[in-house]
């Protein structure tokens, strides 16, 4: 079990990347936000601290994706492949 694990959702919509619900223990708990009905993609971004004095582990995963691949690709092209999340600059390969 991790010492700390935070999860931030982001939803890709025709309006851009929209910040969704947050679940965490180190920053004061959870914040539940209603999922946009016009989303085409939802990504969960994780910041996990495995143990005391260890480095944080950042990763993401797609948790929901529309069947309309063409629209998903159009919106990713317009608004970016990923949301603006602080952990992306810390992922391996992005240093």
Residue pairs with C-beta under 8 A, 6 or more apart in sequence:
2 48
2 49
2 50
2 51
3 49
3 50
3 51
3 52
3 54
4 24
4 25
4 26
4 47
4 48
4 49
5 24
5 25
5 46
5 47
5 48
5 49
6 22
6 23
6 24
6 25
6 26
6 27
6 46
6 47
6 48
7 22
7 23
7 24
7 44
7 45
7 46
8 19
8 20
8 21
8 22
8 24
8 44
8 45
8 46
8 47
8 85
9 19
9 20
9 21
9 22
9 33
9 42
9 43
9 44
9 45
9 63
10 17
10 18
10 19
10 20
10 42
10 43
10 45
10 83
10 85
11 17
11 18
11 20
11 35
11 36
11 39
11 41
11 42
12 18
12 39
12 40
12 41
12 42
12 43
12 72
12 75
12 76
12 79
12 83
13 36
13 38
13 39
13 40
13 75
14 38
14 40
14 75
15 38
16 79
17 79
17 80
17 82
17 83
17 84
18 36
18 39
19 33
19 83
20 33
20 35
20 36
20 42
21 30
21 31
21 32
21 33
21 35
22 30
22 31
22 33
23 30
24 30
24 47
26 49
35 42
39 64
39 66
40 65
40 66
40 68
40 71
40 72
40 75
41 62
41 64
41 65
41 66
41 72
41 75
41 76
42 62
42 63
42 64
42 65
43 60
43 61
43 62
43 63
43 82
43 83
44 60
44 61
44 63
45 58
45 59
45 60
45 83
45 85
45 87
45 88
46 57
46 58
46 59
46 60
46 61
46 87
47 56
47 57
47 58
47 87
48 56
48 57
48 58
48 59
49 56
49 57
50 57
56 90
58 87
58 88
58 90
58 91
59 87
59 91
60 82
60 85
60 87
60 88
60 91
65 72
66 72
82 88
88 94
89 95
